[in-house]
Amino acid sequence: MTGPRVTLLENRTRRAAPAASHAEAPAPVAEASGCHAGKDELRKAAAAAGNSELLDGYARDYPQGPHDQPQSMCPAFGSLRVGLRMRRTATILSGSACCVYGLTFTSHFYGAKRSVGYVPFNSETLVTGKLFEDIKEAVEKTADPEKYDTIVITNLCVPTASGVPLRLLPDEINGVRIIGIDVPGFGVPTHAEAKDVLAAAMLSYARKEAEAGPVRRAAGDTADLPKVTLLGEMFPVDPVMIGRMLEPLGLAAGAVVPTREWRELYTALDGAVVAAVHPFYTASVREFEAAGRPVVGSAPVGAEGTDAWLKAIGEAANVPADRIDAARNQFGRIITSALLAKPIRGRITLSGYEGSELLVARLLIESGADVRYVGTALPRTRWSDPDREWLEAKGVHVQFRASLEQDLAAFREFRPDLAIGTTPVVQKAKEAATPALYFTNLISARPLMGPAGAGSLADVVNSAIAGQARFDEMKAFFEGVGSGDTAGVWQGQPDTHDEFRIHQTRKLAARARQAANLEAPTGC
């Protein structure tokens, strides 16, 4: 979890400074109560600290659903992962130690090979405003132009709620760009949308650089053809396949956002068209529109999806109609043949939190699957409308901002032959002796676009559905072993001691009432 030596500051108690050197001191939110105060209290604290505009902007860009928040990992994991995958980029976190530990552990579990900087704090440094000075000192020590193009410093929940003003950091130090973002769990709903927070902040910075004067091209950016910028993380084969489908149109595949290096941001902003393959990058779309770039939704998945997408991209790039039609006919035949060669038979429910759920559902349906339900933790946007409308026309229930309870209700209602979903959905499905696949690792980590994606899901999906016989055998073998308190093999019927359960429930309720009374306000 430890970061570069120069970015780690000693977590020591400091005397209150007579006056903070920055313009604004954060509102006092003690670390001990901050993480556990609840979202409502953190929002109130953030508003009192002057962060109302930030939270209002997040509420517009990432609207929540009817429930409070999708059940997923800390959203800052998304922005952290984007920074860790970029070359010559240093990443520093400011937040509670437990949060930083969890985030760095998860990042390295998913393959991060770089250290994460950490600026610790305590109640005193937070209240006196010294935390901002510590952050500034860490950034200054890290800003080595020989090692880095960019430093990303991220406020987690408590510093955001306290109003630690990253906006007061300099834009650059020693020629190294400084990007400060706030990614609080009480303001950004999912880790997927946190990717947009950082991607948009970088696009904004790069756009202003390009507007100020000439910028250097990214290595390998030599194609003179108009480019299509691809918005959203994809399997590595997909941009290559998209590039081949764009060739007949006289276009080339441009940068993929989030990018892997800073200069690719210039290539992305220079695209003739932006393809919002993942439709939830709301803030990034706003930056592209500010740069005067048209944005097209959906993606080239399946025969119908590819046909509609090529037409929309070609028209947005002012490609002659005859060239558009020629490309549509060429790839339509190829993809249709590939889909027919590997059909999928079976009823499927699908859910996830990556942002490609609707695209995967389209591909499954065109492969012959009976898809009844698609749940995504992401919100509905105008860029997801083409996929939503297509799916609803096929009788699919599309649930944006889906909760675990809604995903499980769909599983119980539609009784699928295969459940594709998040870890708890897969767990519940297998408990019910139904084949299931984890969406993130087994489905989204495969090519989906064009001819390469046409048959990519058939083998794993058909193999999983064919495993129903094994589930039936296991269910029959373990039938009668009990569940919950009676799980296991017993010589006789176990005694559950209901009177003991009732006694313990009453004790716990009494303790809860006592704790609530201790926390209750006293006095007038």
SVG drawing of the C-alpha trace seen along z (x, -y; Angstrom):
<svg xmlns="http://www.w3.org/2000/svg" viewBox="-42 -33 56 74">
<polyline fill="none" stroke="black" stroke-width="0.4" points="0.0,0.0 2.9,-2.3 3.6,-4.9 6.7,-6.6 8.9,-7.7 8.6,-11.3 4.8,-11.3 4.5,-9.6 4.2,-12.1 4.6,-11.2 1.3,-10.8 2.2,-12.9 0.2,-15.3 0.9,-18.9 0.4,-22.1 -2.2,-24.4 -0.7,-26.9 -1.5,-30.5 -2.9,-31.0 -3.2,-28.6 -1.3,-29.8 -4.1,-28.8 -7.2,-30.9 -9.8,-28.6 -9.7,-26.3 -11.8,-23.2 -14.8,-22.8 -14.0,-20.5 -15.1,-16.9 -13.3,-14.6 -11.8,-11.5 -13.3,-9.3 -16.8,-10.3 -16.5,-11.2 -16.5,-7.7 -19.2,-6.4 -21.5,-9.5 -23.5,-8.3 -24.1,-9.8 -26.6,-12.5 -24.2,-13.9 -21.3,-13.8 -23.3,-15.7 -24.3,-18.3 -20.7,-18.7 -19.5,-19.0 -22.2,-21.6 -21.2,-23.6 -17.6,-23.4 -18.5,-25.0 -18.7,-21.9 -22.4,-22.3 -21.5,-23.1 -19.4,-20.0 -22.1,-17.7 -24.8,-19.4 -22.7,-18.8 -22.2,-15.1 -26.0,-14.8 -26.7,-16.1 -24.0,-14.0 -24.7,-10.8 -28.3,-10.8 -29.2,-8.1 -32.1,-5.7 -35.1,-5.1 -32.8,-3.4 -30.1,-5.2 -27.1,-3.8 -26.1,-0.7 -24.3,1.9 -20.8,1.9 -17.2,1.2 -15.9,-2.2 -16.3,-4.4 -12.8,-5.8 -11.5,-2.5 -12.5,-3.5 -10.6,-6.8 -7.6,-5.1 -7.5,-2.4 -7.5,-4.9 -4.6,-6.8 -2.6,-3.6 -2.9,-2.4 -1.5,-5.6 2.1,-5.9 4.2,-8.6 1.4,-9.3 1.7,-9.4 -1.4,-8.8 -1.8,-10.1 -4.8,-9.5 -6.0,-11.7 -8.5,-9.9 -9.0,-7.7 -6.3,-5.0 -8.8,-2.1 -10.2,-3.5 -6.7,-3.9 -5.7,-0.3 -8.9,1.2 -8.4,-0.8 -4.8,0.1 -5.4,3.7 -8.1,4.0 -6.1,2.1 -3.1,4.5 -5.4,7.5 -6.6,6.3 -3.0,6.1 -1.7,2.6 2.1,2.7 2.7,-0.8 2.8,-2.3 0.0,-4.6 1.0,-7.7 -0.9,-8.5 -1.2,-11.7 -2.3,-10.7 -4.2,-13.0 -5.6,-13.1 -8.3,-15.2 -6.0,-18.1 -4.4,-18.4 -7.9,-18.2 -9.4,-20.8 -6.5,-23.3 -6.2,-23.0 -2.7,-21.5 -3.9,-18.6 -4.0,-20.9 -0.4,-21.9 0.6,-18.3 -1.0,-17.5 0.7,-20.4 4.1,-19.3 3.6,-15.8 2.7,-17.0 5.7,-19.3 8.1,-16.5 6.6,-14.1 6.6,-16.5 9.7,-15.2 9.5,-15.9 12.0,-13.1 9.5,-10.6 6.0,-12.1 3.9,-14.0 1.0,-14.2 0.1,-13.8 -3.4,-12.9 -4.4,-13.7 -7.8,-12.4 -9.8,-13.4 -11.9,-10.6 -14.9,-11.0 -13.6,-12.8 -11.4,-15.4 -14.2,-16.1 -16.7,-16.5 -14.2,-18.8 -13.8,-20.9 -10.0,-20.3 -9.6,-22.6 -7.6,-20.8 -8.6,-23.5 -6.1,-25.7 -3.2,-23.5 -1.1,-24.9 -1.9,-23.7 1.6,-22.5 4.8,-22.2 8.2,-21.8 6.4,-21.2 4.3,-18.4 0.5,-18.7 -1.4,-18.6 -5.0,-17.2 -7.0,-17.3 -10.4,-15.5 -12.9,-14.7 -14.4,-11.2 -16.6,-10.8 -18.7,-7.7 -21.6,-10.0 -21.4,-11.9 -20.3,-9.5 -22.5,-6.4 -20.3,-3.8 -16.6,-3.1 -17.5,-3.1 -18.6,-6.8 -15.5,-7.7 -13.5,-6.8 -15.5,-9.6 -14.6,-12.0 -10.9,-11.6 -11.1,-11.2 -13.2,-14.4 -10.7,-16.3 -7.8,-15.3 -9.7,-16.1 -10.5,-19.5 -6.9,-20.2 -5.7,-18.8 -8.3,-20.8 -7.2,-24.1 -3.6,-23.2 -4.5,-22.6 -6.5,-25.8 -3.5,-27.7 -1.1,-26.5 0.4,-23.6 0.7,-20.3 2.8,-17.2 1.2,-14.2 1.1,-10.8 3.7,-8.2 2.3,-6.3 -0.3,-8.9 0.6,-9.1 -2.6,-8.3 -3.8,-11.2 -7.4,-9.8 -10.1,-11.4 -10.3,-9.6 -13.1,-8.2 -12.4,-8.6 -13.7,-5.6 -15.1,-6.5 -15.1,-3.7 -12.8,-0.9 -12.8,2.1 -11.2,5.4 -7.9,4.8 -9.0,6.5 -12.1,4.3 -10.4,1.0 -8.4,3.0 -11.6,4.5 -13.4,1.2 -10.5,-0.3 -10.9,2.4 -14.6,1.6 -13.9,-2.1 -11.4,-1.7 -14.1,-1.4 -15.5,-4.7 -12.2,-6.4 -11.9,-6.7 -9.5,-5.4 -9.9,-4.4 -8.5,-7.1 -7.6,-7.1 -9.5,-5.1 -10.6,-7.2 -9.6,-6.7 -6.2,-6.9 -2.9,-5.1 -0.8,-8.3 -1.3,-12.0 -0.7,-12.8 -3.4,-10.4 -5.9,-13.0 -4.9,-15.4 -5.6,-12.6 -9.0,-12.0 -10.0,-15.6 -8.9,-15.8 -11.3,-13.1 -13.8,-13.8 -16.4,-11.9 -16.7,-10.5 -18.2,-7.0 -19.7,-6.8 -19.3,-3.0 -19.9,-3.2 -22.7,-5.8 -22.3,-6.9 -19.2,-9.2 -21.4,-12.3 -18.7,-14.7 -16.3,-13.5 -19.0,-14.0 -19.4,-17.5 -15.6,-18.1 -15.9,-16.7 -18.9,-18.8 -17.0,-21.9 -14.3,-21.0 -17.0,-20.9 -17.0,-17.1 -20.2,-15.2 -21.0,-12.2 -22.6,-8.9 -24.1,-6.3 -24.2,-2.5 -21.5,-0.3 -20.9,2.1 -22.2,5.3 -24.1,7.9 -25.3,7.5 -28.1,5.0 -26.0,3.0 -23.0,2.8 -25.3,1.7 -26.9,-1.1 -23.6,-2.2 -21.7,-2.4 -24.5,-4.4 -24.6,-6.8 -20.7,-7.2 -20.6,-7.7 -23.2,-10.4 -21.7,-12.2 -18.3,-12.2 -19.9,-13.4 -18.9,-10.2 -20.7,-9.8 -23.8,-7.5 -22.5,-5.0 -19.3,-4.3 -21.5,-3.9 -23.8,-1.5 -20.9,0.5 -19.4,0.9 -22.7,1.8 -23.3,4.5 -19.8,5.9 -19.7,6.3 -23.4,7.2 -22.8,10.4 -19.7,11.3 -21.3,10.8 -24.5,12.6 -22.6,15.7 -20.5,15.7 -23.7,15.4 -25.3,18.3 -22.2,20.4 -22.3,20.2 -25.9,19.9 -26.9,19.6 -30.0,21.4 -31.4,20.7 -33.1,18.1 -30.7,15.6 -30.8,12.8 -28.0,10.4 -26.7,7.7 -23.4,5.9 -21.8,2.6 -19.2,2.1 -21.5,0.1 -21.5,2.6 -24.4,4.7 -26.9,3.4 -24.3,4.1 -23.8,7.7 -27.5,8.3 -27.8,7.1 -25.1,9.5 -26.7,12.4 -30.1,11.8 -28.7,11.6 -26.9,14.9 -30.3,16.5 -30.5,16.2 -33.8,15.5 -32.8,12.5 -35.6,11.4 -33.8,8.9 -30.8,6.5 -29.8,4.7 -27.0,2.2 -25.7,0.1 -25.2,-2.8 -27.9,-5.5 -29.9,-6.0 -28.4,-8.6 -29.3,-9.8 -26.2,-7.9 -27.7,-4.6 -31.1,-5.3 -30.4,-3.4 -29.6,-0.2 -32.4,-0.6 -35.0,-1.2 -33.7,1.8 -33.8,4.1 -37.3,2.9 -38.6,3.6 -37.4,7.2 -39.4,7.4 -36.4,7.1 -36.9,5.4 -34.0,2.9 -33.3,1.7 -31.0,-1.3 -29.4,-1.8 -30.4,1.8 -30.1,2.9 -29.1,6.4 -32.7,7.0 -34.0,6.2 -31.4,8.5 -32.4,11.3 -36.1,10.6 -35.6,10.9 -33.8,14.2 -36.6,15.6 -39.3,14.4 -37.8,15.5 -36.1,18.7 -33.3,18.5 -31.1,21.3 -28.1,19.1 -27.7,16.1 -24.9,13.6 -24.3,11.1 -22.3,9.8 -20.8,12.0 -23.8,12.1 -26.2,12.8 -23.9,15.7 -23.8,17.0 -27.6,17.0 -28.1,18.6 -25.7,21.5 -27.4,22.0 -30.5,22.5 -28.7,25.1 -28.7,22.7 -25.6,22.2 -24.1,18.7 -21.2,16.6 -19.6,13.5 -20.1,10.7 -16.9,8.7 -14.3,11.5 -16.0,13.9 -18.2,11.8 -17.0,8.2 -13.4,9.3 -14.0,10.7 -14.2,9.1 -17.7,7.8 -17.3,5.6 -17.8,6.5 -16.9,9.9 -14.6,10.8 -17.3,10.3 -20.0,12.2 -19.0,15.7 -17.0,14.7 -19.7,15.4 -21.2,18.6 -18.6,21.0 -18.6,19.8 -22.3,19.3 -23.3,22.6 -20.8,24.5 -22.2,22.9 -25.8,23.8 -24.8,27.3 -23.5,27.7 -27.0,27.8 -26.8,31.6 -23.9,31.3 -25.9,28.9 -28.8,31.4 -26.4,34.1 -25.0,32.0 -28.4,30.9 -29.7,34.5 -26.5,35.6 -26.8,33.0 -30.6,33.1 -31.7,33.3 -28.5,32.1 -30.2,29.0 -29.5,25.3 -28.8,22.4 -28.6,23.6 -29.3,27.2 -26.7,27.4 -24.7,30.6 -25.3,34.3 -27.1,35.3 -28.0,38.8 -31.2,37.3 -33.1,34.1 -31.1,31.3 -32.6,29.1 -32.5,25.5 -33.2,24.2 -35.7,21.5 -36.0,20.3 -32.2,19.4 -32.6,17.6 -35.5,15.5 -33.4,14.7 -30.4,13.6 -32.6,11.5 -34.0,9.7 -30.5,9.1 -29.3,7.6 -32.4,5.3 -31.8,4.1 -28.2,3.3 -29.2,1.4 -31.7,-0.7 -29.1,-1.4 -26.6,-2.5 -29.2,-4.7 -30.0,-6.4 -26.3,-7.1 -26.1,-8.8 -29.3,-10.8 -28.9,-14.6 -29.4,-15.9 -30.4,-19.2 -32.9,-21.8"/>
</svg>
